Amino acid sequence: DDDDDDDDDEEEEAEPQLKYQRLGGGVTHKVQSDHAYCLQCHPRFLVLGMKSGTVYVLDPHGDIIKQYRPHRNAVNDISIDLNGDHVATCSHDGRVVIRDIFKDVQTVHNFRNQDLLSIELHPQYGAQQMFVTGGRGQQLLLRSIGFFRSDNKVLHSGEGPIYCIAWKGELIAWANDRGVKIYDISDHKPIAHI
C-alpha cells in the first residue's frame, strides 16, 4: 500500500487555461455579418481579412481604424512589413494588393489564372520593393518592383500548392505538400528542406 500513499501525495496538475478577451469596438458587429478568414498582427495594429474580400485595420482593442475592399473573393493571407507601413493581401482572384496604410495608396498586381493562397512582403518593403506569393499554381514567385516594370522569378515549382510563406532577413521559407523549404535570396539558391 506504499504505492497508494505515493499517489495521494502527488498533486494533480492543473490544466493550463488560455486567458483571452474578445475584441470589442466595431469589429464585433462586422464578424457577425461576414466571416473572418485571416488575421495578421503588428505591434501597433491588427489586420483582419474577411470572406467578402474586405480588410479591416484595427487598433489592439478591436476598433476599426481603416476599412477597404481589395478583393472580390475571400482574403487568403495578409503580410505586414516590419515598419507597419505596408499591408499586402492575396486572394483566389489572382490579385496581390499592397496598400500603404498611412497614405491610403495601393498597388494591384495581377497573377492571371493563379489561385493565390499566400503572400509575404520583403521585411523592409519600403526600401526593397519585393514580395513573394504562391498558391495552387504550385509556384513560389518573387516579384521585384522597379520604376518602369516588374520582374517575376520562379523560386520553386512543381511540388504542390504553396500554403504559407515567411521572410526573415535573407531567408524565405515556405510550406508545400512535400514539406518546408528555405531559400537564400542573397545566394539565389535553396538551402534546406525539412
N, C-alpha and C positions, 0 to 999 in steps of 0.2 A: 504493500500500500504506500510505499515511499513515492511511487510514481504519481499517486493521487495528490500527495502534498505538493509535488513539483508543479502539477497542473494548476492547483489553487493559487500558488504563489505568482504564476505568470499573469501579468496584466494583459487584458485584451487590448490590442492596439486599436485605437480609434480610427475609423475610416476617414481619410482626408476629405474635406469639403471645399468645394470651389466657392469662393465668395464673389459675388458679382452684383452689379446694379444695372438695371435696364437703362438704355439710353432714353433720355427724356426729350424735351423740345419737340420740334416739328417732325422729326423723323418717325416718331411713333405712329402718327396718322398715315404717313406715306407707305410704310410697310404693311399696313392693313389693306391697302388697295392695290399694291404691287408686291412682287416677290423680290427679296434681296438675293443676289446671285454671287457677289464677291465683295470683299472689304479689304482695304489696304490702310495701314496706319503709318502716320508720321508723327514726330513729337509734338507738332503744332496743330494737327487736324487729322480727321479720318475721311476716307473717300469710299463711298458706298455705290456699287454698281447694281442696277436693277434689271429685272426681266424685260421691262418695257424699253430698255436702251437708255434710260435716264441715269445720270450720275449726280449724286449729292455730295458736296463738300461740307463736312460737319465739324463743329468745334467738339472738344472732348466730352461735352455734356449732351451732345446729340442735337444741338440747334443747327439749323441749316444756314450755312454761310453763302453758298452758291448752289445753283442747280442748272443743269444743261442736259440736252439730249443728243449725244453724238452718234447714236446708232439706232437702227430700226429694229434690231434684234437684241436679245439679252447681252449684257456686258459680261464677257467671259473672264477677263482678267484686267487688273489695274497695276500700274507701276508708277512710282513717285521717285524723282531724283533726290539725291542726298540733301540738297538745299531746300527742297519742298517748293520749288518754283514751277515745276512742270509735272503734269499728270498725263499718263498715256493709258488708253483703253483699247481693247480689241473685242471683236465680236464675230459671229458666224457670217456676218455680211461682208467679210473680207476687208474691212477697213481698220486701220490704226489711226486713232485721233489723239494728237498730242496738244495739250492745252497749257498755255502759260496762265496759271490761275490768278495771278495778280493783274495782268494786263488784259485778261479776257480775250486773248488771241489764240486761235487754234489752227493747226495744220492737219490736213487729212491725207493719209497715204493709202492708196487702193492697191490691194493684192487680189487681183481678179481671180475668181474661181478658187479662192483659198478660204477654208473654214478655220478661222484663227481661234486658237484656244489659249494662247499665252503671249505675253508681251513683257519686255524688260528694257528700260531706258539705261543708257550709259549712266553710271553714278554721277558724273559731272556733265549732265546733258547740256547745260547752258554753254559750256566751253567746247565740249566734244559732242556734236550733234549726231549721235549714232543710237540705234536701238536694235534689238533682236526680237524676232517674232517666230512663231511656229504654230502648227495645228495639225489638222487631219491630212494635210497635203504631204506629211512626212518629211518636211524640210525645215531646218533651222536656218533662217535668213537674217543676215546682218545688213542693215541699211545705213549707209553713211550719207548725210545730207550736206550738199555743197551750195554755193551761191546760185548756180545755174542748173544743176542737175543732182540727182540722187543715184548712188551706186548700190547695187544689190550684190551680195556674195552669199552663196550657199555654203554654210559651215559644215553641215551634215545632212544626210538624207537617207531614206530607204529603210528605216528600222521602226516604222510605226509612227503614230501621231506624237507630236511634241506636247506634253501635258503641262509642264511648268518649267520656268527659266529663272535663274538667279545670276546676277552680275556683280561681282565684288572685285575692285581693282582691275587687274588684267585678266581675270578668270571668269569664264562664262560656264555655268553648269546647267544642264537640262535633263529632264526625265522623259524617256520614251518606253516602248514595250520591252526593250532589251536591257533596261537599267538606267543608271545615271552616268552621264559623260561630262568631262571637263575639257574645255578648250582654252588655250593660252592665246589671247588676242595679240600679244606683242611678238610671239614666235610664230603665229599663224598656223598652229597645229594642235590637234587633240593631245592631251597629256595623261588622261586617266579614264578608266571605265570601271564602274563599281557595279 
